Amino acid sequence: IRAYEEVVAQYPNVPSIHYAFGAVLLGSEPERGVEALKAELKVTPNHVPALVSLAAYYLKTGEPRSALPYAERAAQAGPGEFPARATYGRVLVELENLPKGILELEAARKLAPDSPEVRFSLASAYGKAGRSAEAAKERQEFTRLKKLDKAGGGKQ
């Protein structure tokens, strides 16, 4: 961590430096990790990985309202990036905005059709929306993809 601190101090305005430091810190010192990710956004306002990381952190800690602005910005800045669309969709579903959340998750599925994660999220969203046939189909696909991953054949 000391090496990262030195690099950040020496190159505070270089894109992705704060992000790399924040990603390392999130596991051991989440508060400092969040601050580093926010510092990245001051240097690079549309840094999609930092935005996604912040949204995912807040979603994981049960704060979907705090996750929303980061997830929304990530999806806007990276409309062709699977993690951005999937995270935004998960946040929207968590906030009970099922129609828009499902649309985002479906967009993520188009970007990464072999991702078990998005299939699981879609199954849950469809279930919440009362779309049981679609939920069952996504659960089945999730199970198939997880088996492929365990066998070493999944792409993720």
Buried (B, 14 or more C-beta within 10 A) or exposed (E): EEEBEEBBEEEEEEEBBBBBBBBBBBEEBBEBBBBBBBBBBEBBEEBBBBBBBBBBBBBEEEEBEBBBBBBBBBBEBBEEBBBBBBBBBBBBBBBEBBEEBBBBBBBBBEBBEBBBBBBBBBBBBBBBBEBEEBBEBBBEBBBBBBEBBEEEEBEE
